[in-house]
Amino acid sequence: METSKIIRVKNDRVDLDAIVAFVEELDELWNIGVKTACEINLMLEELFINSVSYAYAENEQGAVEIKFTHSPGLLTIQYSDDGAAFDPLTIKAADTDADIMQRQIGGLGMHLIRKLSDSVEYKRLNNSNILIITKKIN
């Protein structure tokens, strides 16, 4: 059986705590596991901080919506913001083998998301950036 839950927050850093608490509630509800919940929170923190920092003009009001869909063995996270159009999948893969002093700034967040998820896709729909992350769960 498939079930879904949605959280909506403003593009304000203080709302990160609400996202973390929501994922913890989902762990209790769906028993996704502490390790998986931590990985999800890490991915969402990267996405949310990037949305707040880069998707909106200074002092611009915006919204972030995260829809979680749970089905046996799979969790799908649809992360959307109404900020400036940006496909994070166009970010060049981080060269984690390069010397720390030679690495370019940025890209580690998407590297992390790709490593912690089973698939990631992006689409722009109705003036919203939508990133769909799937993660296999036990």
C-alpha positions in Angstrom: 0.0 0.0 0.0 1.3 3.5 -0.9 0.9 6.4 1.5 2.1 10.0 1.2 2.8 12.9 3.5 3.6 16.5 2.7 5.4 19.3 4.5 5.4 22.9 3.3 7.8 25.5 4.7 9.0 29.0 3.8 12.4 29.7 2.3 13.8 30.5 5.7 16.7 28.6 7.4 14.8 28.3 10.6 12.4 26.0 8.9 15.1 23.3 8.5 14.3 22.2 12.0 10.7 21.5 11.0 11.9 19.3 8.1 14.2 17.3 10.3 11.4 16.8 12.8 9.0 15.7 10.0 11.5 13.1 8.8 11.8 11.8 12.3 8.0 11.5 12.5 8.0 9.6 9.2 10.6 7.2 10.6 8.3 6.4 13.5 5.2 6.1 11.2 6.8 4.1 8.4 9.7 2.5 10.3 12.3 3.5 7.7 15.2 3.2 10.0 17.4 5.7 11.8 20.3 5.4 9.3 17.9 6.0 6.4 16.2 8.9 8.2 19.6 10.5 8.8 20.6 10.1 5.2 17.3 11.6 4.1 17.8 14.5 6.4 21.3 15.1 5.1 20.0 15.2 1.5 17.2 17.5 2.4 19.5 19.8 4.3 21.7 20.2 1.3 18.7 20.9 -1.0 17.0 23.2 1.5 20.0 25.3 2.3 20.8 25.6 -1.5 17.2 26.7 -2.1 17.3 29.3 0.6 20.7 30.5 -0.4 20.4 30.6 -4.2 16.9 30.1 -5.5 15.5 33.4 -4.4 16.4 37.1 -4.5 17.4 38.6 -1.2 14.3 39.0 1.1 12.1 37.3 -1.5 9.3 35.2 0.0 9.1 31.6 -1.3 8.0 28.2 -0.5 9.4 24.7 -0.4 7.2 21.6 -0.5 8.5 18.1 0.2 6.2 15.1 -0.6 7.2 11.7 0.8 5.6 8.7 -0.7 6.2 5.3 1.0 5.5 2.0 -0.6 6.9 -1.4 0.3 10.7 -1.2 -0.1 10.8 2.3 -1.6 10.6 5.9 -0.5 10.1 8.6 -3.0 10.9 12.2 -2.1 9.6 15.0 -4.3 11.3 18.2 -3.3 10.0 21.4 -5.0 10.7 25.1 -4.6 9.2 28.1 -6.5 12.6 29.8 -6.9 14.6 30.6 -10.0 14.8 27.8 -12.5 17.8 25.6 -11.8 18.5 21.9 -12.7 21.0 20.7 -10.0 21.7 17.6 -12.2 23.7 19.8 -14.5 26.2 20.3 -11.8 29.4 18.6 -12.8 30.2 15.6 -10.7 32.6 16.5 -7.8 36.1 15.1 -8.2 36.5 13.6 -4.8 39.9 12.0 -5.8 41.5 15.4 -6.5 43.7 17.1 -3.9 41.6 19.2 -1.5 43.5 22.3 -2.6 42.8 21.6 -6.3 39.0 20.9 -6.0 36.5 23.4 -7.2 34.1 24.9 -4.7 30.6 23.4 -4.9 29.0 20.2 -6.2 29.6 18.1 -3.1 25.9 18.4 -2.1 24.7 16.8 -5.3 27.5 14.3 -5.1 26.2 13.3 -1.7 22.6 13.1 -2.9 23.6 10.9 -5.8 25.5 8.6 -3.5 22.8 8.3 -0.9 19.9 7.8 -3.3 19.0 5.2 -5.9 17.8 7.6 -8.5 17.5 11.4 -8.9 15.6 13.3 -11.6 14.7 16.9 -12.2 11.9 18.7 -13.9 10.6 22.3 -14.1 6.8 22.4 -13.9 4.4 25.3 -13.2 7.3 27.7 -12.3 8.7 25.2 -9.7 11.9 23.2 -9.6 11.1 19.6 -8.8 13.7 17.1 -7.8 12.5 13.5 -7.4 14.7 11.2 -5.2 14.0 7.5 -4.8 15.6 5.4 -2.1 15.2 1.7 -1.5 14.4 0.9 2.1 14.0 -2.3 4.1 
